[in-house]
């Protein structure tokens, strides 16, 4: 389990259809650990420690189909987060590292000292998207500010700290991003047994508002 708070920007050193090796400044990494790589939960199967830590993880065919990891090249920058410790702070929201699908960056505009980014979403994920709800974009915990009129996109405010410390600073309009919708939204819909969208009404019924 992760929180969507990025700890380091790693660099892809080796890439194949089966494995990826990433260089990171993060320590306290062991073989068998789970690490969120741009939103994707991967398992460390090899580790080299020198000036930096290089860890290697396997990539499945399913992961390549559902995520943007197949677009990475040697030298690509990735978001990294280690698994949440039981006594750690949950600064973002519950992130599993299981990607639901990909979207694209549609628009970026300045808003004061921050930026408003608009992302497309696959039709089958729109029911899990709610204004003021949470979503993980390339592993980054973001709050949904606005949903597109056709429910095929959402916008989020990106603060300067996020731009500086995540791979969003490397992204541009048209780039692909990994999307993981809020696991709580999935359970709410499952509990209600309804094919409906998550809204303030359904959240209130589920007890998320006073």
C-alpha positions as semicolon CSV with decimal commas, in nm:
position;residue;x (nm);y (nm);z (nm)
1;X;0,000;0,000;0,000
2;X;0,121;0,351;-0,089
3;X;0,009;0,709;-0,026
4;X;0,073;0,893;-0,352
5;X;0,340;1,114;-0,193
6;X;0,648;1,085;-0,414
7;X;0,975;1,021;-0,229
8;X;1,230;1,037;-0,511
9;X;1,276;1,076;-0,883
10;X;1,452;0,767;-1,016
11;X;1,625;0,711;-1,349
12;X;1,565;0,412;-1,575
13;X;1,908;0,253;-1,636
14;X;1,809;-0,069;-1,813
15;X;1,480;-0,161;-1,978
16;X;1,355;-0,474;-2,149
17;X;1,015;-0,626;-2,211
18;X;1,062;-0,831;-1,895
19;X;1,253;-0,610;-1,652
20;X;1,343;-0,255;-1,552
21;X;1,642;-0,132;-1,352
22;X;1,604;0,201;-1,174
23;X;1,865;0,417;-1,003
24;X;1,747;0,590;-0,685
25;X;1,878;0,783;-0,386
26;X;1,630;0,601;-0,161
27;X;1,778;0,366;0,096
28;X;1,610;0,106;0,316
29;X;1,529;-0,104;0,009
30;X;1,548;-0,482;0,025
31;X;1,491;-0,765;-0,222
32;X;1,122;-0,852;-0,210
33;X;1,012;-0,497;-0,128
34;X;0,728;-0,332;-0,319
35;X;0,808;0,001;-0,482
36;X;0,562;0,223;-0,667
37;X;0,722;0,320;-1,000
38;X;0,521;0,601;-1,162
39;X;0,212;0,454;-1,002
40;X;0,288;0,087;-1,076
41;X;0,357;-0,150;-0,787
42;X;0,671;-0,352;-0,871
43;X;0,865;-0,606;-0,664
44;X;1,241;-0,567;-0,619
45;X;1,420;-0,886;-0,728
46;X;1,777;-0,756;-0,745
47;X;1,962;-0,476;-0,572
48;X;2,301;-0,312;-0,626
49;X;2,428;-0,064;-0,370
50;X;2,704;0,182;-0,457
51;X;2,681;0,563;-0,460
52;X;2,314;0,516;-0,542
53;X;2,081;0,219;-0,516
54;X;1,996;0,033;-0,835
55;X;1,698;-0,200;-0,808
56;X;1,560;-0,435;-1,069
57;X;1,199;-0,547;-1,100
58;X;1,009;-0,774;-1,337
59;X;0,737;-0,630;-1,563
60;X;0,446;-0,850;-1,669
61;X;0,266;-0,840;-2,003
62;X;-0,046;-0,718;-1,822
63;X;0,152;-0,428;-1,674
64;X;0,284;-0,330;-2,016
65;X;-0,069;-0,334;-2,160
66;X;-0,230;-0,130;-1,882
67;X;0,043;0,126;-1,808
68;X;0,287;0,364;-1,975
69;X;0,596;0,172;-1,859
70;X;0,636;0,037;-2,212
71;X;0,705;0,393;-2,328
72;X;1,005;0,437;-2,097
73;X;1,354;0,466;-2,240
74;X;1,699;0,453;-2,081
75;X;1,736;0,781;-1,895
76;X;1,362;0,830;-1,842
77;X;1,267;0,978;-1,506
78;X;1,013;0,793;-1,288
79;X;0,827;0,872;-0,968
80;X;0,923;0,647;-0,677
81;X;0,754;0,570;-0,347
82;X;0,832;0,295;-0,099
83;X;0,548;0,102;0,062
84;X;0,378;0,269;0,357
85;X;0,498;0,155;0,700
86;X;0,230;0,067;0,954
87;X;0,336;0,361;1,172
88;X;0,372;0,604;0,882
89;X;0,163;0,912;0,802
90;X;-0,098;0,884;0,528
91;X;-0,024;1,217;0,362
92;X;-0,212;1,151;0,039
93;X;-0,469;0,871;0,001
94;X;-0,466;0,491;-0,018
95;X;-0,287;0,392;-0,339
96;X;-0,249;0,024;-0,431
97;X;-0,017;0,056;-0,729
98;X;-0,265;-0,138;-0,944
99;X;-0,322;0,078;-1,251
100;X;-0,677;0,097;-1,386
101;X;-0,581;0,247;-1,722
102;X;-0,406;0,537;-1,887
103;X;-0,509;0,888;-1,982
104;X;-0,350;1,179;-2,165
105;X;-0,261;1,532;-2,065
106;X;-0,511;1,752;-2,247
107;X;-0,442;2,100;-2,118
108;X;-0,212;2,293;-1,884
109;X;-0,284;2,647;-1,772
110;X;-0,140;2,880;-1,510
111;X;-0,350;2,964;-1,205
112;X;-0,168;3,197;-0,967
113;X;0,147;3,021;-0,849
114;X;0,001;2,681;-0,942
115;X;-0,118;2,514;-1,262
116;X;-0,443;2,346;-1,361
117;X;-0,388;2,021;-1,552
118;X;-0,664;1,847;-1,745
119;X;-0,641;1,470;-1,802
120;X;-0,851;1,240;-2,018
121;X;-1,003;0,930;-1,858
122;X;-1,124;0,604;-2,015
123;X;-1,503;0,574;-2,022
124;X;-1,506;0,272;-1,789
125;X;-1,330;0,472;-1,514
126;X;-1,547;0,785;-1,518
127;X;-1,792;0,641;-1,261
128;X;-1,512;0,637;-1,002
129;X;-1,422;1,004;-1,050
130;X;-1,582;1,262;-0,819
131;X;-1,511;1,630;-0,761
132;X;-1,300;1,672;-0,446
133;X;-1,224;1,300;-0,462
134;X;-0,878;1,147;-0,500
135;X;-0,696;0,998;-0,797
136;X;-0,337;0,883;-0,849
137;X;-0,170;1,015;-1,165
138;X;0,164;0,845;-1,233
139;X;0,154;0,756;-0,863
140;X;0,091;1,115;-0,746
141;X;-0,202;1,169;-0,513
142;X;-0,416;1,448;-0,660
143;X;-0,750;1,601;-0,565
144;X;-1,002;1,626;-0,846
145;X;-1,106;1,989;-0,889
146;X;-1,342;1,961;-1,185
147;X;-1,494;1,693;-1,408
148;X;-1,541;1,752;-1,782
149;X;-1,896;1,806;-1,912
150;X;-1,890;1,469;-2,089
151;X;-1,726;1,296;-1,789
152;X;-1,434;1,203;-2,013
153;X;-1,180;1,422;-1,838
154;X;-1,093;1,575;-1,503
155;X;-0,880;1,865;-1,385
156;X;-0,652;1,897;-1,083
157;X;-0,451;2,183;-0,936
158;X;-0,077;2,114;-0,934
159;X;0,108;2,312;-0,668
160;X;0,472;2,426;-0,717
161;X;0,607;2,159;-0,479
162;X;0,445;1,881;-0,685
163;X;0,576;2,026;-1,011
164;X;0,928;2,050;-0,871
165;X;0,944;1,707;-0,707
166;X;0,763;1,476;-0,951
167;X;0,790;1,376;-1,315
168;X;0,512;1,618;-1,405
169;X;0,788;1,871;-1,465
170;X;0,904;1,644;-1,752
171;X;0,554;1,600;-1,900
172;X;0,381;1,790;-2,180
173;X;0,041;1,802;-2,346
174;X;-0,031;1,472;-2,522
175;X;0,182;1,258;-2,291
176;X;0,035;0,942;-2,141
177;X;-0,015;0,906;-1,765
178;X;-0,100;0,608;-1,545
179;X;-0,434;0,637;-1,364
180;X;-0,548;0,465;-1,047
181;X;-0,891;0,563;-0,921
182;X;-0,969;0,579;-0,551
183;X;-1,012;0,230;-0,405
184;X;-1,275;0,368;-0,164
185;X;-1,490;0,471;-0,462
186;X;-1,473;0,117;-0,598
187;X;-1,586;-0,033;-0,269
188;X;-1,869;0,218;-0,234
189;X;-2,007;0,123;-0,575
190;X;-1,962;-0,245;-0,495
191;X;-2,148;-0,202;-0,167
192;X;-2,430;-0,006;-0,330
193;X;-2,443;-0,261;-0,612
194;X;-2,519;0,023;-0,851
195;X;-2,372;0,112;-1,187
196;X;-2,364;0,481;-1,106
197;X;-2,108;0,752;-1,065
198;X;-1,949;0,859;-0,741
199;X;-2,097;1,197;-0,645
200;X;-2,133;1,405;-0,330
201;X;-2,472;1,235;-0,285
202;X;-2,336;0,878;-0,294
203;X;-2,043;0,979;-0,071
204;X;-2,286;1,131;0,181
205;X;-2,499;0,815;0,177
206;X;-2,186;0,612;0,247
207;X;-2,106;0,827;0,550
208;X;-1,819;1,036;0,413
209;X;-1,988;1,367;0,499
210;X;-2,141;1,487;0,824
